[in-house]
Amino acid sequence: MNVFTLVALSLLFVLPASAQGWRADDGSTSIVPDEGVSFSALGEGYEELLLAALLDEAAEEDGPAVAVAVMHHGDVVASSARGVADREHRVVCTPETTFDMGSVSKSVTAAAIAVLVENGRLDLDASVRVHLPELATAFDGVRVRHLVHHTAGVEDTTGMLALAGLRASDVVDHADALRILFVQRSPRFTPGSRFMYSNGGYVLLAEIVARVTGEPFGEWARRELFAPVAMESAQLLDGSGAVIDGRAAPTDLVDEEWYRRAVSTRYGAGGLVCSVLDLVRWGEELRTGERLGQGVAARIKTVGALADGTPLDYAFGLSRGTVAGREAWMHSGSVSGGQSYLVIVPSEELVLAIATNSASGMTPSTFAREALEVLLGPSATSADEVSRPRMIMIPETQAVPSRSEGVVVEAEEIARYAGSYVMVDELNGSRFTLSVATEGTRLRIGFDDAPNLDVFPLPSGRFLVAPANYELEFEPARGRATMHITPESIRNSEPRAIIGQRVDTSVLRPEDAAAVAGFYRHVGLGTLYEIAVADGTLVLRHPRHGDLPMTRLAGETFTLPGRDLARVDLLRDEERVIGIQLTAYSWGSTARFDRLELR
């Protein structure tokens, strides 16, 4: 008997008669309420027991610290915690434990902007260079609202710091991040034409708040935002190393050993440290505007739009979506050794917050969604109800998904698709390798590993990946593969195409490799890279990143291993290589490095 059954049975003795009717169709007791039973009708104590049951399933007593809290109708109705907040000192996690909330901090930054706008101290349509003249003149067309809605084209600080020679584990503060952002020569695209999530944009917003108010962002936020909302544990941190009572130590599991992680926080993009109890209070304020003003709350939930009028789901530090079939406002957070999630369901007057001190183990956003589907009742469009093809085999003698029934592709044709493709998701700049192999008339794919998923031909010429339900399109002549993503294939995902280039396994001639070797410098970043020839292979060298073998994708584009730098593109004039363009793994940030002439 699992924990859900035990809890469900126990609830029969503690819930009022009005809440005892929730049973499965077969007559057995169910943890999910019958359709039409409201959250508030389930009786006192239900929420607390439910959260405890869910955490028992998702977290371990000796695992990472996890804390969750629920606010309903303005009251904290449930909170629970599991795991170890500090392994070195054997401190157990409680709902009062404070966590690094990562990008959930963006809701604080955006609220600060909203407060200043409502008070007439800031114009959303002003050029950012009015407040930040250090930016290049090419940023004249970037408005404050572009930063808020991630449509400015500002490079992400994480990627830019990697290009500057730092690793993800290096500690960088707000001032360092600003210096990196100020050396950008121009936005990546015309402001307002695209959505591109950017931590860098929110670092700039925090600096704008500081310059408008005349005081450090953290101090202003403590007095003007946290104090009115009675968030006693909340503060904004810049950099790392601060000692905070009751703070969960960020950890990560590496080769079955736990390690303490250094957290690099920067105003604006991150930096919020608080308990989940205070985080639900913050979510409630964003819902109601009771203390900061209803104008602020309304602005927080005003979604952005592209210049052509295309609406976005990103508002002011919150994304609009659905949870359990209801409109919800949410944001996730991730830091080195920690994750968090805040979700607000206005129709139910409900806020849920969850945080953990590890990137290993449970995923807060998944837990939150599953918990709310139980608390609020199942969604009419939940993932379980989406029709998905079964994972079954070709050839014709076996059953195939109905969408590909009768479609046959000859073995010699699909053999043209085999190889490794480096895929780049332009939405968030992430990169992964798609491995494609053939087994007779079967085509199989895998991600960063051996192919282990079957795909099935469709009449359109694309292939269906089951049960994921997304489609693959191959262009052998161009050495390209495209993944077509929809919300039905990856839940809560934006429709988009992820394009990948097949790795070119041909070997550079020694004379061609020697012509690329040399030193490459970016003056603004103050960074020098070397391309050397080692054992007949091109290697990109840097004191912090080490030696990175360059594997040719196609032509003069090379891919790099690891999680900091992703790609090298050679830049030529009519005679020789004059520079390189480096692309970071995180968010696809790029920078040009000019060849250094040694005399």
N, C-alpha and C positions, 0 to 999 in steps of 0.2 A: 504494500500500500504506500503510494508516494505522498509527498507533503501536501499536494493540492487536495487529495482525497481526504486526508486527515483534517485539514483546515475547513474544507467544505462541510464535513460532517459536524465539526464543532460549531459551525455557524448556525446550524439548525437549532441549537440550544440557546443561542445568545441573540438572534435576530428577532424582530417583531414579526407577527403573522404576515404582515403585508410584504415582507421580504423573503418569506420561506417558499414562495412559489417557483423559484428559479431552479428548474430541473431539465435535464437533457430529454430528448424525444423518447429515449428508451426507458424513462422513468428514473434513471440514476441521478444522484445529486451532481450538480455541475458548479464549477467555480464561476462560470459566466452567467450573468443575469439574463432572465427572459427578455425578449424584445419589449420595450416600453417601460421597463423598470428603471426609474431614474437613479442617478448616482446618490442623490440626497435621500432616497427612500430606503436605502439598504441597511440603515440602522447604525447606531453608535458602535464603534469598535470594528466595523467591517474593514475599513481602510487600513487600520493598523495591522490587523491580522493578514490582510492580503499582501501588503508590502513585505511583511516578515516572511510570508510563504514564498513570494517571488524571489526575495534575496537569498533564501535558503537554497533555491534552485539554481540561482545564477552566480552566487559568490561562496567562497569558502571561509570558514572561521579563521584559518591561518593564512589566507590569501591576501591580496591587496586590499587596502581600505576602500570601502564603498559606503556612501551615505546617500539617502534619498529622503525627500520631504514632499508632502502634498498640502497645498492650501486650497480651501473651498469656501466660497462665500466670505472671503476675508479672514478665515481662521485656519491655522495649521491643524489639520485634522489627522495627520499621520506622519510619522518619521521613523526611520529605521536605519541601522548601520551594521556592517559586518567587516571583518578583516583587521589587519594590523596597520595602524597609522605610522608607526615608527619601529622598524624591526630592530634597530640597534638598541633601543631602550624598551622594547616590548610594550609599546603603548597601543591599547586597543582603540579602534575607531568608534566614535559616537556621532550622533547627529550634530553635535556642537563642534566637531573637528573642522578645521578650515582647510581648504584646498586651493590650489592654483587653478583658476577657472579658464585659462587660455582665451580663446576667441569669443567666449561668452562676454568678455570684457568689452567687445565692440558695442554692445547695447548700452553700456555706460558712456562710452565716447559719443555715440550718436545722440543719447539723451542730453549730454552736455551741449552739443550743437543745437538741439531742439530748444533747450532752455534759453540759450543766447539769442536764437532767432525770435522766439516768442517775446523776449524782453527788448527786442529792437536793437540789439548790440551786434548782430551779425546778419549779413545778407547772403542767402544761399546762392544767389546768382552772381556774386562777386567773383572776380578772378582770384585764384588762390595766390597769385603773385602780389596781390594787394597786401596780404599778410605774410607771405613767404617770398620776399624778393630774391632770396638766394637761388631759387629755382631758375633754370634756363628760360630765356625769353620764349622758347617754343611752348612753354606751359601757359602762355597768356590765355589761351582758350579753355583752360581747365577751370571749371567753376567748383565752388564748394560742394554743391549738390552732386557733382560727378564723383567726388571722393566718397560721399556718403553711400551712394548706390553702386560703387565699384564700376563705374563707367568712364573713369578718367584716363585709363591707360598707364597709370603709374606702376612701375615695376615693383614686384614684391620684395620686401626686405630680406626674406629668407634666401631667395635666389640670388639677390645682389650681394649678400654677405658671402655666399659660397663663391661667387665670381671673384670677390675681393680676397679670396684665399682662406676664409674661415670655414670651419666645419660646423655641422649642426649642433655639436655639443659645446661649442665655444660660447662664453658668456659675453653678451653685447648689450649695452644700455641704450637709452633713448637718444643720447647725443651721438653715439656711434652710428645708430641707424639713420639719423638725420644727415650726417655727413655722407653716408652712402647714397641716400636718396637725392641729395643736392647735386651730385655729379652726373645724374642722368642728362643726356643731351636733349631728349624729346620724349613725349609720350609714345607708347608702343603703337597706338592707333589714334585716329581722330576722336577727340573726346565726345562721348555720347553715342558713338556708333556701335559699341560692343559692351558686353558685360564681361569683366575679368576680375575675379576676386583678388583683392590686393591688401595684404597686411601693411604695405608701404603707404597706401592711401590713408589708412586709419592712424598711422604714426603721424602723418602730416596733419590730420584733423586734431589730434591731441595737442600738437604744437600751436595750431591756430587758436585753440581754446586758451592756452597759456599766454599767448601774445595779446589776445583780446581782453583777458581778465587781469593780466599783469602779475600772475603768480603761477607757481608750478601746478601742473594739471592735477597731480595727486592730492595736493592740499586743498585746491578749490573743490574737487569732487567730494572729498570727505565732508567739507562744511556744507556745500550746496546741494549735494545729492544724497549721500549716505546718512547724514545726521537727520534730515527731515523724514526719511523713511525708517528711521530707528534700526539701521543696519550696523549694530555695534561691533561686529567682527570684521566688517569690510574695510579694505584699504587697497590702494593701488601701489604696486611696487615697480621700481625701475631698476633694471639690472638683476643682480642676484646676490645672495649671501645674507640677506636680512634674517634675523632670528625672530620668529613669531611664535608666541605661546599657542599651543594646541594645533599647530600646522602639521598636516600630513606630509611626511618626507617623500618626495617623488622617488619612485623606484622603478626598476625594470628587471625582467627575468632574462638572463643571458646564459645559455648553456646550463639551464637548471639551477643557476645561482642568482640570488637577488643582489642588485647593485643600486646604491643611491645615485640619483641623477642630478646634475646641476641644471637648474631652470633659468633660462635666459628670458627675462620679461622686458617688454618695452611698452611705455605708455601708448595708449590708443589701440594698438592691435591686441594687446594682452595686458597682464599686470594685475587683474582683479584677484584678490585672495579673500575668501569669506567662507562661511558655513553654508550648507544647503538650506538651513532654516532662514538665513538672511537672503539667500538667492531667491527663494520663493516670495519673500517680502518684496524684493526688487521686481520680480515678475508681476506681482499684484499691483505695484505702483505703475508699471508700464501698461497694465490693463485699464486701470481706473483713473490715473492722474489725480488721485485724491490729495496729494501733498505738493507735487510739482506743477499741477495744473492740467485741466482736461485738454487744453490746447497742445501741451507737450505730449500727452498720451495719444491724441489723434494724429499728431505729426509722426510719432514713432511708427504708427501703422499705415503710413502713406507710402505706397510702393513707388519705386522709380519707373522711368520709361526711357527707352532709347530715343535718339533724335527723330527717328521716323515714326514715333508713336507706339512702337511695340512695348507693351507693358512688361515689367519685371516682377519677380516674386520677392525681390529683396527690397525692404523698406529702410528704416533707420536702425541698423544693427540687429535686425530680426528678419527672418525669412518667412514668407507666407506659404502654408501648405495645408495638408489635411492629416488628422489623426483620428482613427476610429470613425471616419466618415464626417468629421466636423472640422470647420475651419480652425486652424491653429497658427500661432506665431512661435517661432523657435530659433535657436542657434546652438550649435555644438561648439565645443572647445577642445583643443589638444595642445599639450606642451610636452617637453621632454620628460616623460615619466608622469603622465596624468591626462585624464579626459573628463569632460563634463557635458551636460546637456540641460537646457532650459526650454520648457514648452508651456505655452499659455493657450488655454482653450476658452475663448470669451463666452461662447454660448452656455457653457457650464459653470462659468465663474470659477475656473479651476486653473491652478498653476502647479507644475511638477518640476523639481530640480533634482539632479543626481550628479555625483562626482566620484571619481576614483583616483588613486595616486599611482596608477600604473597604466602603461600602454598595453600590457599583457592582460589576457583574460577577457572579462565581459566588456561589451560595448555599450556605453550609457544610452545612446540614442535608440538602440534596439530594445534595451530593457524598458526605457520610458514608453516607447510605442506599444510594446506588448502589455505593460502594466495598464496603460490607459484604455486599451481595447478591452481589458477585463473590467476595469472600473466603470467604463462608460457604455459597454456593450460592443459587440463586434461591428466592424465597418461593413457597409453594403458592398464595398469595393476592396475588401481585404485581399491580401496576396493569395490566400488559400482558395478564394473564389474565382481568381483569374484563370481562364482556360489555358492550360499549358500542355504542349505535346509531351508524350512520354519519351524517355531516353531509350530508344530501341535501334536496332541495327539495320543497315542495308546489307545484302542486296535484296532484289525483288521477292525472293522466296520468303522473306521475313516481313513482319508488319512494320510499317513506317508511319511517322506522324502524318495525319490526314493532309496537311498542307503540302507534303512532298510526295504523296502517293502517286506512283506511276511515272515519276520523273527519274530518268536514268542519265548518268554522266559516265562516259567511258573512262577506264582506268588511266589511259595515257593522257587524257585531258586533265584530270585532277592532279596528276603527277607534276604538272606545270606549277601548281600552287605551293608545293612543298618548300619549306625553308623557315628562316627566322625573320620576323618583322618587328622592328622597333616602333611601337605605337605611342603617339603623343596625344593626350587629351587636352585640347586647347581650352576647355572650360576651366581647368584647374592647373594645367601645366604638368600633370603627372605623366610618368613614362613607364612603360612595361614592355616586356618581350612576348610576342605571340609566336609560339612554335607550331608549325603545321607539318604533318607527316601523313603519308598514305600507307594503307595496308590493303593491298589488292584494290577492290573497288570502294573501299572505305576511306574517308578523310577524317583525321582526328586533329584536335588542337589542344594546346595547353598554354599556361601563362607562367613565364619565367621558369619553366620546368619541362619535363617530358610530356608530350601530348597525351591527354587522358579523357577528353570529351569528344563525343561523336557529333558530327554535323551532317545535315541532310539537304539534298538539292531541292530548290524551289523552281517553279515555272519561270520566275523572273530572272533566273540565272544566278541569283544569290544562294547562300546556304543558310540553313536554320540551325542554330546551336540549341540543343535541348538538354535539360529543361529550362535553360536560362531565357530562351525565347527572344534572343536578339539575332540579327542577321549579319552575315559576312559577305563581302563582295570582293572578288579578286580581279586584278588587272595585271596579268602576267607580263605583258609587253612593257609596262611601266614599273614592274617590280613592286606593286603596291597592293595593300590590303586595307579594307575599310570596314570597321564595325559600326553598324547602324543601331543606335540606342534609342529606346522609347521608355516612357514611364512604366509600360507593361513589362519590359524586359529587365530593367533595373529600377526597383521601387523608388519612387520619389525623385527620379532622375529627370534632368532636362533632356528633351529630344536633341540628339546631336550625332555627328559622325566623327569617329576617332580614326584617324588615318595613320597608317604605318608604312614604312619603307623596308623592303627586304634587304638584309645584310648582304653586301657584296663580298664574297669570300675570295675574290682574286687577290693576289699578292702584289704589292707595289714593287716596281723595279728598284734595285738599289740606288740608281741615280736619281729617281724620282723622290725616294725617301730622303736622300741627302739634301735635295733642293728645298725640302720643307724644314729641315732641322735649323734651329736657331732660337733666339730669345724674343718674347713678345710682351709688350708693356701697355698697361692702361694708366695714364698719368693721374687721372682723377681718383681712381681706386688705389693708386700707389702699389700696384701689384705687378709682379713679373713672373711669367711662365716660360718654361723651356720645352721645346720639342726636340727630343733626341732619338737616335736610332740605337736600339738595344736588341741584339740577336736578330737583326733583320726586321724588327718591328718598330713602328713609330710609338713613342711613349711621351705623354704629356707629364711634365714634372713640376712639382711645387713643394716647398718645405712642409706645408700642412696637409696637403692632399696626397703626397707621396708620388710614386710612379704609376701612371694610369695608362695601360695599353690602349692604343687607338685602333679600333676595329672598323674597317671601311664599310659604310652603308652603301653608298653609291657615289660615283664620281669623286668629288673632293669633300665629302661629308663623312665624318667618322663618329662612332659612338664610343662612350666611355663607361667603365663599370662603376659601381658604387652608388651612393645616395646623395652625393653633393653636386657633381658635374655630370651632364648628360651627353653633350655633343660638341664637336669641333667642326667648323666649316672653314675651309681655306679661302682667303681673299687674294685675288691676283690683279695685277695690271697686265699689260700686253706681254710682259717679259717674265715675270717671276711672282712668287708669293710675297705679298706686302703686309699681310696681317692675318689674323684669325678672328672668327666670331665664336665666342664661347656661349653655350647655353647651359643654364643650371638645371638640375633635376627638379627642384621645387619651383612650380609655377611657370617654368619655361622662360625665366628672365634671361636676357641676352646682353652682351657687351662686346664691343670691338676692341681688340688688342693689336696695336701696331708693331710691326717687326722692328726690332732694335738693331741698328747698324753698328757693329763693333769695328773699330778702326785700329 
